[in-house]
Amino acid sequence: MASASFIGAAPGSVPFLTFFSPGRLWAVHLSFAAASNNTYVAGSIAQLYARILAGANVIGIIELALSAAAQQANGDADPAFPGFPVPGGTVLSADVNNGVTVTGVLQRASGVVWYSIP
């Protein structure tokens, strides 16, 4: 069993593990936090997300929303898998809000996966 992680990822895509041979996923932890400052436009709603992808497949996702200045939101997800098979060549990546930044809002995601290569 081994782990791979990313820490403090800002909006964008972050590849963090490539399965060079077939393997298995055992568990995933994803956390996502957002905070607005006084430059955030009150009255608008920022809908934000972070997710972990295995190729094109979503294996963990968190959605948050902020609607005023000086707000904070956070969440975490802990999916567990019974040895989910992963084909060789699959890239695990973090997608934080599809790279979309929001003026006055800080977004950061972190995650870890536990995997094995049989």
N, C-alpha and C positions, 0 to 999 in steps of 0.2 A: 504494500500500500504506500502511496506517495501523495503529496499535495502540491497544488499550484495555486498562486494567488495574485491579486492585484490590489493596490492600496491607494485610496484617494484619487480615483480616476475622475477627471473633469469631463464635461460633455464631449462626446466623440466615441470612437471605437478603439478598443484596446485588446489585441490578440494576446493571450497569455499562456496558452498551452497548445502544442500540436502533437497529436497522436501519430507518431511515425510508423507504428504498427497497431493492429487491433488491440483494444483495451476495454476496460469497464469503468463506469462511473458509479460511485457508491454514495456520495452525498455532496450537497452544494450548500454553501452559506453565502447570502448576499445581503449587504446593508446599503442603505441609501439615505442621505440627509440633504436637506435644502433649507436655506435660511435667507430671508429677504432683509434688505437694509432700507434706509429712508429714501433711496432713489427709486425704489420699486413703485410703480404706478398703482396706487390704491384703487380698488374697484375692478381691476382686471383680474382674471384668474389664471395663474400659471399652472398648467397641468404638466407634470414631469414624470419621467420613468427611468428606471435602470433595469437592465436584464442581462442574463448570461445566456449566450447562444452556443450550441454545439452544431457547428455548420450553420444551417438555416433553422434549426429547431431550438425553440425557447425552452430552457431547462430551469429558469428561475426569473421572476419579475416582481418589481415593486412599483406602485404608482403613488404619487404624492400630489397635493395641490396646495397652493398658497394664494390667499386672496387679499392680503393687506401688507403694509410695510411692517417690519420688525416681527415677522412670524417665523416659526421654525416647524419643520415637519421631518419625521424620520420613520423608517420602517426596516424590517428585515424579514428574510424568508429562509427557511431551512428544509428544502426538499431532500428526501432520502430516496435512494433507488436501490433495488435489489440486484445490483450488478448489471446495470443497464449497458448493453454492448455498444461500443463505439468503434466504427470502422477506422482502419489506418488512413491517415491523411486528413482526418477531421481536425478542425481548428476550433478551440474554445476561445470565445471573445466576450468582452464586456461591451455593452452598448449603453451609453449614458445619454439619454434624451436625443438620440439620433444626431448628436453633435450640436443641437440647438441650445444656445445660451439665452438667458432671459436677463435683461438689464436690471441690476439691483438684486439678483438672486445668485447665491453661491450653491452649486450642486457638486456633491462628491459621492462616489460609490466605492465600496470595497467588497471583495469576495474571495472565497477559497473553495476549491473542489478537492475531493478525495477520490483517487483513481488507482487502478492497477493495470499493469500490462501482464496478462497471463503468461 
